[in-house]
Amino acid sequence: REGVVEETPEAYKDVDAVADVSHSLGIATKVVRLVPIGVIKG
């Protein structure tokens, strides 16, 4: 293989849509929505 293979955006799902479906099916309960305040890379 040549170079670094990046992950494709298609590999991820919209977290809000997944949470809504899980909540409506009764397999999860929405409790709180968190918002990141910072990112540390290293």
KAFEN-V407798 format. One record per residue. N is the residue number from 1. RES is the residue in one letter. OMEGA is omega in whole degrees, -180 to 180 (* if undefined). NEAR is the number of other C-alpha atoms within 10 Angstrom. Layout:
((N/RES/OMEGA/NEAR) (N/RES/OMEGA/NEAR))
This chain:
((1/R/180/4) (2/E/174/4) (3/G/-180/5) (4/V/178/6) (5/V/179/7) (6/E/176/6) (7/E/-179/8) (8/T/178/7) (9/P/-180/7) (10/E/-179/6) (11/A/-177/6) (12/Y/177/8) (13/K/176/9) (14/D/-175/7) (15/V/179/8) (16/D/179/10) (17/A/179/10) (18/V/179/11) (19/A/179/15) (20/D/-180/14) (21/V/180/12) (22/S/179/14) (23/H/-178/13) (24/S/178/12) (25/L/178/10) (26/G/180/9) (27/I/177/9) (28/A/178/12) (29/T/176/12) (30/K/-179/10) (31/V/-177/6) (32/V/175/6) (33/R/-178/6) (34/L/178/6) (35/V/180/6) (36/P/179/5) (37/I/179/5) (38/G/179/5) (39/V/177/6) (40/I/176/4) (41/K/179/3) (42/G/*/3))
